């Protein structure tokens, strides 16, 4: 199972208020794929281990421009909430995403909608 990092949204992942994430790459995902949400997947120091947060199931994955959040205010606000940032405006979210991912607002990203797998 492929790992996916939620280092900026650990609390939102754990409290299940997040059901959408945006990524550079990841364009080959298909609905129904299982992923393992983790605190951090890359850049681990010697001796550090991956901390698993829980399994998720991809509901949809599509390519869109990041600045699509700015074009439709209703969509942008809804997506900020689904991303786990209800207190950010779409412009603030896009700026944060660009800062952390070193990209421009016109960047093509993969929007991944997911659900949390049932806990056994």
Buried (B, 14 or more C-beta within 10 A) or exposed (E): EEEBBBEBBBEBBBEEBBBBBBBBEBEEBEEEBEBBBBBBBEEEEEEEEBEEBBBBBBBEBEEEBBBBBBEEEEEBBBBBBBBBBEEBBBBEBBEBBBEEBEBEBEBEBBBBBBEBBEEE
